[in-house]
């Protein structure tokens, strides 16, 4: 494979952690440290005990999304049993307390102060992702010296720098104010979440005006959550439970974050799918002006080493010059704009895996090539090919033209019925 494509693949190392609140094995993608030029930095953490992450507010000069789900895939709803408190605000004087009692995704707009994040209760392990839209993890905090002089401190985010967020004898972190402070330390008990009451895809994807569901009523509360301002509600999403019809190879329910469709202003689009059987995904396509990062991970984030599959990933300059790369370990593929990729062929699926396509835009879309020879050639466009766009913003349900497509799988080929061994043999003969 050409070097320019080979360098876009990175095998993710399993890191062994000593913290008692973390699962012993963790996986991280450390952005430009792992793939030079990458514009994404994220972890795939499993938190097993209550903990407070970063004791003081800070901000970034780029957007961040925080993902909090149950840690048993694919049903991140049924496996959710936790409570999390998160603080965020446009200024240090207007911080708001956000209480999370269901699978949730938060958007932290650039320059928004946020932190701390408190895992208050873990009836079951929590799947946690801090997704930074930058190749490096860093933060900015505001400090005040004993002489009253204030200054902003920029630091790369490391274990050592995180500890330095704490006050020191010479420097104090500038005080911050919670405008909806209510003094409540816990809002739920173990087993408070009822996954059958989770918001579903119909009420979110198809909802007129894209009205979001910030706080759902899926958890039995000891007392009411603190109210959020209208501005803050727009940055909190109770993740919809999507019942899909793909088949046994892609079990239901699934969790997605559909960018601007789910959260106005978000420039992120991602799924948390589990693939349990052989399948072929997509035709050759590219994305214009947008990065995509595709992760292949163990379906059990508590045991990231349990990866046992073979995946053929095609990538190239155009559909006529594609090259193949075999993936047999946890891997991330960085796809810059205009790089042709797919199909992706999942084979020897001895164990299920998580397929996570992270698209850095609020609208997911692809551009494919079509031949325009013969009767299909427009008279005013005498060229061999045209290029066709299809995206979330123009795709509607095949069975109901008034509903936006949520990619439920009902009208797609039934992968469970395909003989992939025979298909691969025919493809090999055609190449010869």
RODO-2510 file (C-alpha; in nm, 4 decimals, decimal comma):
residues 432
     n   res          X          Y          Z
     1     x     0,0000     0,0000     0,0000
     2     x     0,1195     0,3516    -0,0783
     3     x     0,2699     0,5336     0,2183
     4     x     0,0176     0,8189     0,1910
     5     x    -0,2622     0,5705     0,2649
     6     x    -0,0725     0,3425     0,5041
     7     x    -0,0070     0,6330     0,7410
     8     x    -0,3837     0,6853     0,7785
     9     x    -0,4161     0,3516     0,9654
    10     x    -0,3191     0,3249     1,3322
    11     x    -0,3431     0,0149     1,5495
    12     x    -0,4693     0,1149     1,8937
    13     x    -0,2657    -0,0047     2,1896
    14     x    -0,4314    -0,1387     2,5026
    15     x    -0,3210     0,0604     2,8041
    16     x    -0,3140    -0,0906     3,1526
    17     x    -0,4445     0,1433     3,4189
    18     x    -0,3772     0,1473     3,7937
    19     x    -0,6609     0,3785     3,9042
    20     x    -0,9185     0,1878     4,1081
    21     x    -1,2093     0,3777     3,9460
    22     x    -1,1135     0,2734     3,5930
    23     x    -1,1420    -0,0583     3,4162
    24     x    -0,7870    -0,2082     3,4153
    25     x    -0,7643    -0,2072     3,0330
    26     x    -0,8393     0,1079     2,8352
    27     x    -0,8056     0,2276     2,4757
    28     x    -0,7250     0,5828     2,3658
    29     x    -0,6747     0,7592     2,0342
    30     x    -0,4287     1,0356     2,1069
    31     x    -0,4891     1,2353     1,7930
    32     x    -0,1866     1,3784     1,6131
    33     x     0,0432     1,1810     1,8406
    34     x    -0,0902     0,8608     1,6820
    35     x    -0,1667     0,9914     1,3312
    36     x     0,0143     1,3128     1,2309
    37     x    -0,2349     1,5726     1,1162
    38     x    -0,5344     1,4168     1,2934
    39     x    -0,8036     1,6576     1,4165
    40     x    -0,9690     1,4282     1,6710
    41     x    -0,8639     1,3093     2,0171
    42     x    -1,0760     1,0700     2,2245
    43     x    -1,0760     0,7852     2,4725
    44     x    -1,2911     0,4754     2,5149
    45     x    -1,3010     0,4591     2,8927
    46     x    -1,5016     0,2362     3,1228
    47     x    -1,5512     0,3906     3,4686
    48     x    -1,6399     0,1439     3,7424
    49     x    -1,6521     0,3572     4,0600
    50     x    -1,7595     0,7095     4,1605
    51     x    -1,4932     0,9692     4,0866
    52     x    -1,4524     1,3423     4,0298
    53     x    -1,2699     1,4282     3,7083
    54     x    -1,0931     1,7661     3,7073
    55     x    -1,1936     1,9636     4,0138
    56     x    -1,2029     2,3095     3,8509
    57     x    -1,3547     2,4568     3,5306
    58     x    -1,1459     2,5024     3,2187
    59     x    -1,2161     2,5604     2,8485
    60     x    -1,0880     2,4694     2,5029
    61     x    -1,0591     2,6739     2,1847
    62     x    -1,2466     2,4018     1,9959
    63     x    -1,5666     2,2012     2,0459
    64     x    -1,5822     1,8926     2,2655
    65     x    -1,8533     1,6284     2,2948
    66     x    -1,8926     1,4144     2,6061
    67     x    -2,0544     1,0720     2,5715
    68     x    -2,1995     0,8836     2,8711
    69     x    -2,3567     0,5425     2,8008
    70     x    -2,4012     0,1998     2,9550
    71     x    -2,0883    -0,0114     2,9108
    72     x    -2,2514    -0,3282     2,7731
    73     x    -2,2854    -0,3078     2,3947
    74     x    -2,4967    -0,3072     2,1893
    75     x    -2,7672    -0,2255     2,4445
    76     x    -2,6122     0,0804     2,6055
    77     x    -2,9603     0,1613     2,7406
    78     x    -3,0438    -0,1521     2,9348
    79     x    -2,6893    -0,1553     3,0753
    80     x    -2,7113     0,2031     3,2032
    81     x    -2,7375     0,2559     3,5782
    82     x    -2,5485     0,5633     3,6935
    83     x    -2,5715     0,9286     3,7890
    84     x    -2,3345     1,1995     3,6697
    85     x    -2,3132     1,5705     3,7534
    86     x    -2,1499     1,8033     3,5043
    87     x    -2,0919     2,1776     3,5273
    88     x    -2,0799     2,4099     3,2272
    89     x    -2,1379     2,7745     3,1425
    90     x    -2,0497     3,0532     2,9023
    91     x    -1,8698     3,2296     3,1899
    92     x    -1,7372     3,1317     3,5316
    93     x    -2,0184     3,3354     3,6870
    94     x    -2,2932     3,1503     3,4975
    95     x    -2,2023     2,7830     3,5419
    96     x    -2,4955     2,5379     3,5419
    97     x    -2,5329     2,2021     3,7092
    98     x    -2,6382     1,9337     3,4609
    99     x    -2,7669     1,6100     3,6147
   100     x    -2,7332     1,3005     3,3932
   101     x    -2,9461     0,9978     3,4795
   102     x    -2,9807     0,8383     3,1347
   103     x    -2,7519     0,7743     2,8348
   104     x    -2,6529     1,1265     2,7334
   105     x    -2,4348     1,3202     2,4918
   106     x    -2,3288     1,6751     2,5724
   107     x    -2,1836     1,9350     2,3431
   108     x    -1,9264     2,1683     2,4988
   109     x    -1,8978     2,4612     2,2560
   110     x    -1,5546     2,6153     2,2145
   111     x    -1,4627     2,8677     2,4846
   112     x    -1,7343     2,7330     2,7204
   113     x    -1,6152     2,6777     3,0751
   114     x    -1,6789     2,3227     3,1951
   115     x    -1,5892     2,0942     3,4821
   116     x    -1,5849     1,9343     3,7184
   117     x    -1,7482     1,6112     3,6035
   118     x    -1,8612     1,3995     3,8976
   119     x    -1,9527     1,0333     3,8603
   120     x    -2,1835     1,0268     4,1626
   121     x    -2,3163     0,6722     4,1364
   122     x    -2,2207     0,3629     3,9347
   123     x    -2,4768     0,0878     3,9791
   124     x    -2,3205    -0,0477     3,6584
   125     x    -2,0005     0,0529     3,4757
   126     x    -2,0174     0,3680     3,2635
   127     x    -1,8871     0,4025     2,9074
   128     x    -1,7276     0,7468     2,8881
   129     x    -1,5857     0,9384     2,5929
   130     x    -1,4427     1,2887     2,5898
   131     x    -1,4220     1,3671     2,2177
   132     x    -1,1988     1,6667     2,1442
   133     x    -1,2078     1,8212     1,7974
   134     x    -0,8358     1,8835     1,7991
   135     x    -0,5292     1,6708     1,7410
   136     x    -0,3964     1,7451     2,0886
   137     x    -0,5674     1,7481     2,4250
   138     x    -0,5123     2,0773     2,6037
   139     x    -0,7032     2,3205     2,8207
   140     x    -0,7039     2,6781     2,9432
   141     x    -0,7755     2,7762     3,3035
   142     x    -0,7893     3,1092     3,4866
   143     x    -0,5765     3,1581     3,7979
   144     x    -0,5292     3,4342     4,0513
   145     x    -0,2089     3,4990     4,2468
   146     x    -0,1915     3,5934     4,6141
   147     x    -0,1403     3,9513     4,4932
   148     x    -0,4674     3,9465     4,2976
   149     x    -0,3125     3,9188     3,9520
   150     x    -0,5136     3,6988     3,7158
   151     x    -0,3822     3,5138     3,4138
   152     x    -0,4905     3,2410     3,1732
   153     x    -0,2807     2,9246     3,1795
   154     x    -0,2575     2,7015     2,8709
   155     x    -0,1400     2,3451     2,9246
   156     x    -0,1432     2,0151     2,7393
   157     x    -0,3703     1,7721     2,9192
   158     x    -0,1606     1,5130     3,1024
   159     x    -0,1947     1,3376     3,4351
   160     x     0,0505     1,5837     3,5879
   161     x    -0,1150     1,8951     3,4449
   162     x    -0,4576     1,7705     3,5562
   163     x    -0,3307     1,7614     3,9126
   164     x    -0,2103     2,1191     3,8723
   165     x    -0,5685     2,2321     3,8259
   166     x    -0,5845     2,2149     4,2068
   167     x    -0,5083     2,5257     4,4100
   168     x    -0,1504     2,5873     4,5234
   169     x    -0,0223     2,8150     4,8029
   170     x     0,0914     3,0749     4,5452
   171     x    -0,1960     3,0559     4,2992
   172     x    -0,5688     3,0040     4,3340
   173     x    -0,8191     2,9054     4,0677
   174     x    -1,0633     3,1899     4,0169
   175     x    -1,3939     3,1195     4,2021
   176     x    -1,6935     3,0117     3,9957
   177     x    -2,0675     3,0359     4,0535
   178     x    -2,3447     2,7818     3,9870
   179     x    -2,6641     2,9679     3,8996
   180     x    -2,8972     2,6665     3,9500
   181     x    -2,7354     2,5320     4,2640
   182     x    -2,9834     2,3304     4,4712
   183     x    -2,7683     2,1534     4,7294
   184     x    -2,8814     1,8033     4,6232
   185     x    -2,6021     1,5447     4,6201
   186     x    -2,7937     1,2546     4,4641
   187     x    -3,1083     1,2349     4,2546
   188     x    -3,1384     0,8584     4,1982
   189     x    -3,0791     0,5230     4,3616
   190     x    -2,9525     0,2019     4,2029
   191     x    -3,1827     0,0744     3,9312
   192     x    -3,3561     0,4083     3,8789
   193     x    -3,3242     0,4024     3,4996
   194     x    -3,5951     0,2321     3,2925
   195     x    -3,4640     0,1677     2,9415
   196     x    -3,8124     0,0969     2,8059
   197     x    -3,8940     0,4659     2,8620
   198     x    -3,5923     0,5946     2,6721
   199     x    -3,6720     0,8397     2,3919
   200     x    -3,6970     0,6591     2,0591
   201     x    -3,5780     0,7479     1,7121
   202     x    -3,9232     0,8443     1,5865
   203     x    -3,9584     1,1215     1,8413
   204     x    -3,6120     1,2559     1,7647
   205     x    -3,5152     1,1963     1,4031
   206     x    -3,8585     1,2742     1,2623
   207     x    -3,9580     1,5341     1,5196
   208     x    -4,0832     1,8531     1,3450
   209     x    -3,8474     2,1412     1,3994
   210     x    -3,5830     1,9044     1,5386
   211     x    -3,6929     1,9736     1,8960
   212     x    -3,4417     1,8007     2,1222
   213     x    -3,5035     1,5793     2,4229
   214     x    -3,2629     1,7086     2,6846
   215     x    -3,3846     1,5443     3,0045
   216     x    -3,5993     1,2354     2,9500
   217     x    -3,8401     1,0881     3,2052
   218     x    -3,6732     0,7463     3,1883
   219     x    -3,5289     0,7587     3,5409
   220     x    -3,7174     0,7519     3,8708
   221     x    -3,5948     1,0584     4,0573
   222     x    -3,5712     1,1199     4,4318
   223     x    -3,6254     1,4887     4,3563
   224     x    -3,6517     1,7107     4,0509
   225     x    -3,3380     1,7901     3,8563
   226     x    -3,2220     2,1528     3,8575
   227     x    -3,3686     2,3458     3,5650
   228     x    -3,1364     2,4529     3,2848
   229     x    -3,1414     2,7730     3,0864
   230     x    -3,2715     2,7490     2,7314
   231     x    -2,9172     2,7968     2,6045
   232     x    -2,7865     2,5040     2,8089
   233     x    -3,0732     2,2694     2,7184
   234     x    -2,9560     2,2904     2,3574
   235     x    -2,6246     2,1282     2,4541
   236     x    -2,7713     1,8232     2,6309
   237     x    -2,9272     1,5235     2,4547
   238     x    -3,0902     1,2162     2,6080
   239     x    -2,9712     0,9579     2,3518
   240     x    -3,2597     0,8022     2,1547
   241     x    -3,3041     0,4254     2,1604
   242     x    -3,3175     0,3149     1,7975
   243     x    -3,4826    -0,0152     1,7111
   244     x    -3,3318    -0,1174     1,3772
   245     x    -3,4015    -0,3930     1,1244
   246     x    -3,0598    -0,4792     0,9877
   247     x    -3,0620    -0,8397     1,1044
   248     x    -2,8583    -1,0605     1,3381
   249     x    -2,5274    -0,9273     1,2007
   250     x    -2,6080    -0,5812     1,3455
   251     x    -2,8169    -0,6358     1,6593
   252     x    -3,0706    -0,3868     1,7910
   253     x    -3,1127    -0,1507     1,9726
   254     x    -2,8495     0,0942     1,8572
   255     x    -2,7332     0,4349     1,9690
   256     x    -2,6498     0,7202     1,7320
   257     x    -2,5765     1,0872     1,7593
   258     x    -2,7009     1,2350     1,4324
   259     x    -2,5304     1,5700     1,4529
   260     x    -2,7385     1,8704     1,3585
   261     x    -3,0541     1,6585     1,3271
   262     x    -3,0362     1,5783     1,6979
   263     x    -2,8602     1,8905     1,8259
   264     x    -2,8703     2,2185     1,6388
   265     x    -2,5224     2,3609     1,5931
   266     x    -2,3342     2,0353     1,6491
   267     x    -2,0560     1,9442     1,4071
   268     x    -2,0363     1,5772     1,5012
   269     x    -2,2078     1,2672     1,3675
   270     x    -2,1367     0,9240     1,5152
   271     x    -2,2796     0,5774     1,5722
   272     x    -2,2121     0,3143     1,8386
   273     x    -2,2890     0,0047     1,6325
   274     x    -2,2031    -0,3564     1,7075
   275     x    -2,1360    -0,5900     1,4157
   276     x    -2,1758    -0,9579     1,4976
   277     x    -2,1543    -1,1199     1,1533
   278     x    -2,0106    -1,0907     0,8038
   279     x    -2,1259    -0,7966     0,5946
   280     x    -2,0221    -0,5603     0,3164
   281     x    -2,0453    -0,1908     0,3895
   282     x    -2,0848     0,0924     0,1389
   283     x    -1,9665     0,1499    -0,2170
   284     x    -1,6593     0,3614    -0,2989
   285     x    -1,7198     0,7211    -0,1949
   286     x    -1,5536     1,0274    -0,0451
   287     x    -1,6502     1,3185     0,1774
   288     x    -1,5894     1,6746     0,0693
   289     x    -1,4146     1,9124     0,3116
   290     x    -1,4850     1,6908     0,6159
   291     x    -1,2674     1,4473     0,8139
   292     x    -1,3965     1,1037     0,9141
   293     x    -1,2424     0,8670     1,1693
   294     x    -1,3497     0,5028     1,1678
   295     x    -1,2791     0,2894     1,4757
   296     x    -1,2807    -0,0906     1,4913
   297     x    -1,2884    -0,2084     1,8549
   298     x    -1,3854    -0,5045     2,0694
   299     x    -1,7605    -0,5165     2,1306
   300     x    -1,6789    -0,5461     2,5015
   301     x    -1,5071    -0,2204     2,6040
   302     x    -1,4237    -0,3816     2,9402
   303     x    -1,2076    -0,6304     2,7487
   304     x    -1,0595    -0,4369     2,4537
   305     x    -0,8090    -0,7164     2,3908
   306     x    -1,0905    -0,9501     2,2796
   307     x    -1,0752    -0,8558     1,9111
   308     x    -1,1105    -1,1469     1,6694
   309     x    -1,2127    -1,0495     1,3172
   310     x    -1,0711    -0,9812     0,9720
   311     x    -1,1720    -0,6641     0,7924
   312     x    -1,0726    -0,5646     0,4406
   313     x    -1,0681    -0,1877     0,4003
   314     x    -1,0376    -0,0358     0,0515
   315     x    -0,8871     0,3092     0,0041
   316     x    -0,7480     0,4938    -0,2968
   317     x    -0,7250     0,7912    -0,5293
   318     x    -1,0423     0,7011    -0,7204
   319     x    -1,2701     0,3961    -0,7711
   320     x    -1,0383     0,2613    -1,0432
   321     x    -0,7276     0,2677    -0,8239
   322     x    -0,8275     0,1267    -0,4860
   323     x    -0,5906    -0,0572    -0,2524
   324     x    -0,6765    -0,3010     0,0262
   325     x    -0,5610    -0,3043     0,3866
   326     x    -0,6424    -0,5936     0,6210
   327     x    -0,7410    -0,5021     0,9760
   328     x    -0,7011    -0,7716     1,2420
   329     x    -0,6456    -0,5596     1,5561
   330     x    -0,8219    -0,2633     1,7207
   331     x    -0,7623     0,0136     1,4670
   332     x    -0,8559     0,3680     1,3726
   333     x    -0,8581     0,4891     1,0130
   334     x    -0,8241     0,8624     0,9497
   335     x    -0,9982     0,9717     0,6296
   336     x    -0,9167     1,3288     0,5243
   337     x    -1,1480     1,5090     0,2794
   338     x    -1,1626     1,3749    -0,0777
   339     x    -0,9993     1,0379     0,0018
   340     x    -1,1924     0,7561    -0,1669
   341     x    -1,2758     0,4619     0,0600
   342     x    -1,4974     0,1540     0,0827
   343     x    -1,6248    -0,1019     0,0512
   344     x    -1,5392    -0,2381     0,3946
   345     x    -1,5698    -0,6165     0,4061
   346     x    -1,6159    -0,7751     0,7486
   347     x    -1,5041    -1,1393     0,7497
   348     x    -1,4178    -1,4133     1,0020
   349     x    -1,6238    -1,2414     1,2682
   350     x    -1,5281    -1,4787     1,5465
   351     x    -1,6208    -1,2135     1,8032
   352     x    -1,8467    -0,9090     1,7673
   353     x    -1,6876    -0,5678     1,7286
   354     x    -1,7796    -0,2035     1,7714
   355     x    -1,7880    -0,0074     1,4474
   356     x    -1,7730     0,3625     1,5215
   357     x    -1,7654     0,6108     1,2325
   358     x    -1,6942     0,9610     1,3657
   359     x    -1,7854     1,2249     1,1091
   360     x    -1,6777     1,5806     1,1885
   361     x    -1,9828     1,7583     1,0569
   362     x    -2,3432     1,8014     1,1603
   363     x    -2,4702     1,6420     0,8384
   364     x    -2,3460     1,3021     0,7240
   365     x    -2,3199     1,2591     0,3490
   366     x    -2,1291     1,0756     0,0759
   367     x    -2,0288     1,1475    -0,2825
   368     x    -2,0208     0,8523    -0,5252
   369     x    -1,9299     0,8244    -0,8924
   370     x    -2,1804     0,7271    -1,1617
   371     x    -2,1161     0,6555    -1,5283
   372     x    -2,2999     0,8869    -1,7666
   373     x    -2,2488     0,7013    -2,0946
   374     x    -2,5290     0,6093    -2,3326
   375     x    -2,8877     0,7096    -2,2601
   376     x    -2,7971     0,8334    -1,9131
   377     x    -2,5698     1,1082    -2,0477
   378     x    -2,7306     1,4543    -2,0241
   379     x    -2,6884     1,6407    -2,3528
   380     x    -2,5469     1,9432    -2,1768
   381     x    -2,2973     1,7389    -1,9742
   382     x    -2,0904     1,5321    -2,2144
   383     x    -1,8551     1,3618    -1,9674
   384     x    -1,7834     1,0056    -1,8695
   385     x    -1,8855     1,0417    -1,5031
   386     x    -2,1101     1,2469    -1,2803
   387     x    -2,0900     1,2584    -0,9018
   388     x    -2,3921     1,1979    -0,6823
   389     x    -2,4416     1,3307    -0,3296
   390     x    -2,6597     1,1617    -0,0714
   391     x    -2,6843     1,2803     0,2862
   392     x    -2,8947     1,3074     0,5985
   393     x    -3,0288     1,6418     0,4816
   394     x    -3,1831     1,5056     0,1582
   395     x    -3,2591     1,1409     0,2373
   396     x    -3,6173     1,0458     0,3221
   397     x    -3,7866     0,7179     0,4135
   398     x    -3,8539     0,4839     0,1213
   399     x    -4,1872     0,3828     0,2733
   400     x    -4,3024     0,7243     0,3941
   401     x    -4,1858     1,0238     0,1915
   402     x    -4,2853     1,2598     0,4734
   403     x    -4,0360     1,1077     0,7152
   404     x    -3,6625     1,1612     0,7247
   405     x    -3,4556     0,8422     0,6851
   406     x    -3,2943     0,7213     1,0070
   407     x    -3,1069     0,4335     0,8382
   408     x    -3,3095     0,1665     1,0181
   409     x    -3,2114    -0,1028     0,7663
   410     x    -3,5630    -0,1951     0,6565
   411     x    -3,4964    -0,1293     0,2863
   412     x    -3,1312    -0,2418     0,2714
   413     x    -3,0044    -0,5822     0,1469
   414     x    -3,0408    -0,8587     0,4062
   415     x    -2,6802    -0,9443     0,4879
   416     x    -2,7796    -1,2536     0,6885
   417     x    -2,9008    -1,4150     0,3644
   418     x    -2,5815    -1,3562     0,1613
   419     x    -2,3215    -1,6284     0,1016
   420     x    -2,0088    -1,4153     0,1443
   421     x    -1,7681    -1,7021     0,0685
   422     x    -1,9287    -1,7442    -0,2719
   423     x    -1,9383    -1,3683    -0,3226
   424     x    -1,5657    -1,3372    -0,2465
   425     x    -1,4805    -1,6234    -0,4830
   426     x    -1,6704    -1,4542    -0,7669
   427     x    -1,4998    -1,1230    -0,6939
   428     x    -1,1590    -1,2928    -0,7032
   429     x    -1,2352    -1,4556    -1,0398
   430     x    -1,3505    -1,1238    -1,1864
   431     x    -1,0235    -0,9614    -1,0840
   432     x    -0,8239    -1,2380    -1,2522
***
